[in-house]
Each structure stands twice: as structure tokens, then as C-alpha cells.
Amino acid sequence: MRHEEISSNLKNLSFEFFYWFSRFEFTLKENGFLKSEQAHAKAEPSWEKFREMYKNDYNISHEANDLIKLHPKRQVVTDNMRLGWVPVGLDHCDNDFCKVITMLTTIRNNLFHGGKHGDGEVDDINRNLELLRLGKEVLDDFANQFNFVNDYTRYY
């Protein structure tokens, strides 16, 4: 998709998702979910530590179920050194919380890094809008379920 072909709705939802995704990653760091606790290490959020802490407490929402059903794809290198798309793997997941986090981080990675062509579903504007909308709703739900609303919204 060329820049001039991006609708204002897609621009707005992309911004909203990015903004709230980055706010949630700030929230993770603010609440001690860090990849490294070593002094002078980069302050990077740990989705893995967050997942492990709350996997048994998570109540999956309708939006999260819908996100899993839409199942974002990830870009891969095919056998003939071309780029292709495959459903993101879930073999590492043994619970819904892990699946939902995998979907969220895939949306973020695709939006930021992924090529936006080469697959009917990847090119489907309505599907992309729905992924962004659901992703934002799920982030809001995480903040509410785990009492992170103040850090997430910056209202203290």
C-alpha cells in the first residue's frame, strides 16, 4: 500500500494501537517486568515475565478471543528466497494469555517491520482495521484486569 492510499481511519487506528502499545510497554517496565534487572542494562519490557506472572489470573475477553481467531500472520523467507506469510506459531503457548500476547506482539511487529503485500489477508484493509481495533481493546483490558490503569493512561 502506498502512503497516499492509506485511509485516515487506518492512520488513526495505527496511531492509536502504537500509542497504547508503547504505553503498555512503559507500564510493564514501570511495574518491574524487565528483561534484565542488572544495573546499567537497557530498560526493556519483558512480556515473558508478565505472561508468567499473570497466566493463571487472566480472564480472556470476547475481543481477545476474536483476536486469536483472526490469527495475525508473520513474514517469513520461503524456500526460494522470497518473502511469504504464515500464521504466527503458537507451539510455545500452553494457555490463552500466551496466545493473546503473541497476537498483540505480532500485530506490533507487522505494523512496524512487516512488508504489507503478498497475501490476500495481509492486504485486506478491513481485516487490518479489525486487528488494530481488537489489539487496542485487549491492551485496555490488560490494564484493567491487572490494575495498571494509572501507569497505562498516565493519570495518577
Phi, psi and omega in degrees: 000132179277155183307315183290348179268354182281122181289159178296327178296316178294320176300312182296314180293324177297314178299312181302314180297312180300315181301309184286329174296315180293323176297321180291322177295324172300316180300317177302312180297316182300332182258018171086008178271084186244144176296323179225139176255010181285138178304137177074003174288157175298139178276093181244139180289146177248100174295329181295314179294320176300313180300314181296321182294321190247006186301329181271350182257350186287131173251111185292135180269167175301317180296321179294320176299317179297322178297317178298319180296322178291333174042084178305154179256164174236152182277138181225164172269126181277176181302328182263026176063030174253172178263140178217180182232138176224153175302137180299138182289146178233014181300333181281354185260133174239015178204163182296324181300316177299317180298316182294316178298320178298319178297315181299312182291332175291317177302313180300312181296319179294319181295321183274318189248329193289148169291146186251043179204169172102001181207136182303316180291321181296326180276353184285106183301315182296321177296317179296319177299318180293319177300315180295316180297311180296320179301316179296318179298320180293319176300316176301317180296318176303313181300319179290312184298324187252017173060045178249015189302317183298312179293321182295318184263351184065027172252112183248000000 
